[in-house]
Amino acid sequence: MANPPGSGIPSPRSPGIAPPGFRMPPSGRVGTVDLQVSELDRSLDYYQHVLGLRLLTRDGDDAALGALGDEIPLVRLHARPGTRQVPRQGRIGLYHFAILLPDRAALGRFVAHLAEIGARAGAADHLVSEALYLHDPDGLGIEVYADRPRDSWQSVEGELRMATLPLDVAAIVAAGEGAPWTGMPSGTTMGHVHLHVGDLDRASDYYHEALGLDLMVWSYTGALFLAAGGYHHHLGLNTWAGADAIPARDDEARLLAWQFLLPDAGSIAEARQSLESRGFPVNAAEDGWFSADPWGTRLHLTVDPRAT
């Protein structure tokens, strides 16, 4: 990927590179993710008892789950008989979806909960956030994290600083102050989605130039991080699946679609026009529009239910 031009940096106090045309509204954010799984009961057990999500609805082989006290789904599960586990390598599509907890104390309670039930997780300090990494029963990647205060984030020459460092797990557990984990608390949202792609230049053409997300981090090896409104990232993109990676197959556990929420119909129409002007087809949905990146990962543009 070519070095981003300095002229695209919005301002010294707002790191990132703005797209050349349409720019996502600052309030844009990630909504529901739709996942294909093999066995609904097994997945529901994991998503409720390990992650702490609450079952909102179930209809046959489909279910929706959300945080406590919230009727808006974070995850929708769709069971398909014969679905195979995610291959360990070589698939374009979901790397992980990331559930954002409202504060560090909630993350501390979640860490203690995982230890109590014997669930294994990876961990990392990303400077802007502190994160745990898990896999569901079908191998789908999950991050659960809490942000550091935004005024503590740092940037260098317009690029936000992110890293992957060891996590101070003991300090995070201490932040929970020994309170019991009672499930994903009110205020939990879908913080970001991270995707395997086949090529960063083509991915940037779709997600940055056409969709209108700001580039926030571009010097991370094999990855880009993009966002709206100065967030560290609503979307991660990487080529870590390998040069021969192919899109996830129909009979594999996979990401079916993910939502990006906009404040109103006008901004959705602008996003649609921007995508179409750059040659990316957009199809009507009941409550917005569907598009797909160059590898077929589906994106659902719709109005943020909290804005209506």
C-alpha positions in Angstrom: 0.0 0.0 0.0 1.3 3.4 -0.9 2.2 5.8 1.9 -0.9 7.8 2.8 -0.6 11.5 1.8 -0.2 13.9 4.7 -2.8 16.2 3.1 -5.4 13.7 4.0 -4.9 14.1 7.8 -7.9 15.8 9.2 -6.1 17.7 12.0 -3.3 17.3 14.6 -5.9 16.6 17.3 -7.9 14.2 15.3 -5.6 11.4 14.0 -6.4 9.5 10.9 -6.7 10.0 7.1 -10.0 11.1 5.8 -11.3 9.5 2.6 -11.2 11.5 -0.7 -15.0 11.8 -1.0 -17.8 10.7 1.2 -16.9 10.5 4.8 -18.8 8.4 7.4 -20.6 10.5 10.0 -18.8 10.7 13.4 -21.6 8.8 15.1 -21.3 5.8 12.7 -20.7 2.5 14.6 -20.9 -1.3 14.2 -24.2 -3.0 14.9 -25.3 -6.7 14.8 -23.1 -9.5 13.4 -24.8 -12.5 11.8 -23.0 -15.8 12.1 -23.5 -19.3 10.7 -23.0 -22.0 13.2 -23.4 -25.8 13.2 -25.5 -26.5 16.3 -27.7 -23.8 17.8 -28.1 -25.3 21.3 -24.3 -25.7 21.7 -23.7 -22.2 20.5 -26.4 -20.7 22.7 -24.8 -22.5 25.7 -21.5 -20.9 24.9 -22.8 -17.4 24.1 -24.9 -17.3 27.2 -22.8 -19.0 29.9 -19.3 -18.2 28.7 -19.8 -14.8 27.1 -22.7 -13.7 29.3 -25.1 -12.6 26.5 -28.8 -12.8 27.0 -31.1 -14.7 24.7 -33.5 -12.2 23.1 -35.4 -14.4 20.6 -35.3 -17.9 19.2 -37.1 -19.1 16.1 -36.2 -22.6 14.9 -32.6 -22.5 13.9 -32.1 -18.8 14.4 -31.5 -16.9 17.6 -30.6 -13.3 18.7 -28.6 -12.4 21.7 -27.8 -9.0 23.4 -26.5 -7.4 26.6 -28.5 -7.2 29.8 -31.2 -4.6 29.7 -31.0 -4.1 26.0 -33.4 -5.4 23.3 -31.0 -4.7 20.4 -29.1 -7.8 19.3 -25.4 -7.8 19.3 -25.2 -11.3 17.7 -27.6 -13.3 15.6 -26.9 -17.0 15.2 -28.1 -19.1 12.2 -27.6 -22.8 12.5 -27.1 -24.8 9.3 -26.8 -28.6 9.5 -23.6 -29.9 8.2 -21.7 -26.7 8.9 -18.0 -27.4 9.5 -15.7 -25.7 11.9 -13.6 -22.7 10.8 -10.3 -23.9 9.2 -7.3 -22.7 11.2 -5.8 -20.9 8.2 -6.6 -20.0 4.6 -10.0 -18.4 4.8 -11.0 -14.8 3.9 -13.8 -13.4 6.1 -14.1 -13.1 9.8 -11.0 -12.8 11.9 -13.0 -11.8 15.0 -15.9 -9.7 16.1 -15.3 -7.6 19.2 -17.6 -6.9 22.0 -16.9 -3.6 23.8 -17.6 -3.5 27.5 -18.5 -0.2 29.1 -15.5 0.0 31.5 -12.4 -1.7 32.8 -14.2 -2.9 35.9 -16.6 -5.0 33.7 -13.6 -6.5 31.9 -12.1 -7.4 35.3 -15.2 -9.2 36.3 -15.3 -11.0 33.0 -11.7 -12.1 33.4 -12.5 -13.5 36.9 -15.5 -15.3 35.4 -13.5 -17.0 32.7 -11.0 -18.2 35.4 -13.8 -19.5 37.6 -15.3 -21.6 34.8 -11.9 -22.7 33.4 -12.3 -21.0 30.0 -9.1 -20.3 28.1 -8.5 -17.0 26.4 -5.7 -15.0 24.8 -4.9 -11.5 26.0 -3.3 -8.3 24.7 -2.7 -4.7 25.6 -3.3 -2.5 22.5 -2.5 0.8 24.1 -5.9 2.2 23.2 -7.7 -0.8 24.7 -7.2 -4.0 26.7 -8.5 -7.2 25.2 -9.3 -10.9 25.6 -9.5 -13.3 22.7 -11.7 -16.5 22.6 -13.2 -18.9 20.0 -16.7 -20.2 20.0 -17.5 -23.9 19.6 -17.2 -23.6 15.8 -13.9 -21.7 15.9 -15.3 -18.3 15.2 -13.1 -15.6 16.7 -14.3 -13.3 19.5 -12.7 -10.4 21.2 -14.0 -8.9 24.5 -12.4 -5.6 25.4 -12.6 -2.3 27.2 -11.2 1.0 25.9 -8.7 3.2 27.6 -9.9 6.8 28.0 -9.7 8.5 24.6 -7.6 11.4 25.9 -4.9 8.9 26.7 -4.6 7.7 23.1 -1.5 8.9 21.3 -0.7 9.5 17.6 2.5 10.0 15.6 2.4 12.1 12.4 -1.3 11.6 12.2 -1.3 7.8 12.8 -2.9 6.5 16.0 -0.5 4.4 18.1 -1.6 0.8 18.5 0.4 -2.2 19.5 0.1 -5.8 20.8 1.7 -6.0 24.2 1.4 -8.3 27.3 -1.8 -7.6 29.3 -1.6 -6.8 33.0 -4.3 -9.4 33.9 -3.9 -8.9 37.6 -4.5 -5.2 37.4 -7.6 -5.8 35.3 -9.0 -8.3 37.7 -8.4 -5.9 40.6 -10.4 -3.3 38.7 -13.4 -5.6 39.1 -13.2 -5.2 42.9 -14.3 -8.7 43.5 -17.8 -8.1 42.2 -19.5 -11.1 40.6 -19.9 -11.4 36.8 -23.7 -11.3 36.1 -23.4 -11.2 32.3 -22.7 -8.6 29.6 -23.8 -5.3 31.3 -26.0 -2.6 30.0 -23.9 -0.3 27.8 -22.1 -3.2 26.1 -21.9 -2.7 22.3 -20.3 -4.3 19.3 -17.1 -2.3 19.2 -15.6 -3.5 15.9 -15.2 -6.3 13.3 -11.9 -7.6 12.1 -11.7 -9.3 8.7 -9.3 -11.4 6.8 -9.0 -9.9 3.2 -7.0 -10.9 0.2 -5.3 -7.6 -0.5 -5.0 -4.4 1.5 -5.0 -2.0 -1.5 -8.3 -3.5 -2.8 -9.7 -3.5 0.8 -8.8 0.1 1.2 -10.4 1.0 -2.1 -13.7 -0.5 -0.8 -13.7 0.4 2.9 -11.8 3.7 2.9 -12.3 5.4 -0.5 -15.8 4.1 -1.3 -17.4 3.3 2.1 -15.9 6.4 3.7 -14.1 5.2 6.8 -11.0 7.1 8.0 -7.7 5.2 8.0 -6.5 5.3 11.6 -3.5 2.9 11.6 -1.6 1.9 8.4 1.9 0.8 9.5 0.8 -2.3 11.4 2.4 -5.3 9.6 -0.2 -6.8 7.2 -3.1 -4.8 8.5 -5.2 -1.6 8.3 -7.5 -0.2 11.0 -10.3 2.1 10.0 -13.0 4.0 11.8 -15.6 6.8 11.9 -15.5 9.7 14.3 -11.9 9.3 15.5 -12.4 5.9 17.1 -9.4 3.7 17.1 -11.1 1.2 14.8 -14.5 0.0 13.9 -12.9 -2.2 11.3 -9.7 -4.1 11.2 -8.4 -5.7 7.9 -5.5 -8.1 7.6 -3.8 -10.4 5.1 -2.7 -12.9 7.8 -4.7 -15.8 6.3 -2.1 -16.2 3.6 -1.6 -15.5 -0.1 -3.7 -18.5 -1.1 -6.6 -17.8 1.2 -10.1 -18.1 -0.3 -13.5 -16.9 1.0 -15.2 -19.0 3.6 -17.2 -21.8 2.1 -21.0 -22.0 2.3 -20.7 -25.2 4.5 -18.3 -23.6 7.0 -18.9 -21.6 10.1 -18.6 -18.0 9.0 -19.7 -14.4 9.2 -22.8 -14.0 7.1 -23.1 -10.2 7.4 -22.2 -7.3 9.7 -24.0 -4.0 10.2 -22.7 -0.5 10.1 -25.1 1.9 11.7 -25.6 5.4 10.5 -27.6 8.3 12.0 -30.2 8.8 9.3 -31.5 7.8 5.9 -29.6 10.7 4.2 -26.2 9.4 5.3 -27.1 5.9 4.1 -28.0 7.3 0.7 -24.7 9.1 0.5 -22.8 6.0 1.4 -24.7 4.0 -1.2 -23.9 6.6 -3.9 -20.3 6.6 -2.9 -20.1 2.8 -3.2 -21.9 2.7 -6.5 -19.8 5.5 -8.0 -16.7 3.4 -7.4 -18.3 0.3 -9.1 -19.5 -1.6 -6.0 -23.0 -2.9 -6.3 -25.5 -2.1 -3.6 -28.8 -4.0 -3.1 -31.9 -2.9 -1.3 -32.7 -4.5 2.1 -35.9 -4.0 4.1 -34.2 -1.6 6.4 -31.3 -0.2 4.4 -28.8 -1.6 1.9 -26.5 -4.5 1.4 -23.1 -4.4 -0.2 -20.2 -6.8 -0.4 -16.4 -6.2 -0.3 -14.2 -7.7 -3.1 -14.2 -11.1 -1.4 -17.9 -11.3 -0.8 -18.1 -10.3 2.9 -21.5 -8.7 3.2 -22.1 -5.3 4.8 -25.5 -4.1 5.9 -25.9 -0.3 6.0 -28.9 0.7 8.2 -30.1 3.4 10.5 -28.9 3.2 14.1 -31.9 2.2 16.2 -30.7 4.4 19.0 -30.9 7.4 16.6 -34.6 6.9 15.8 
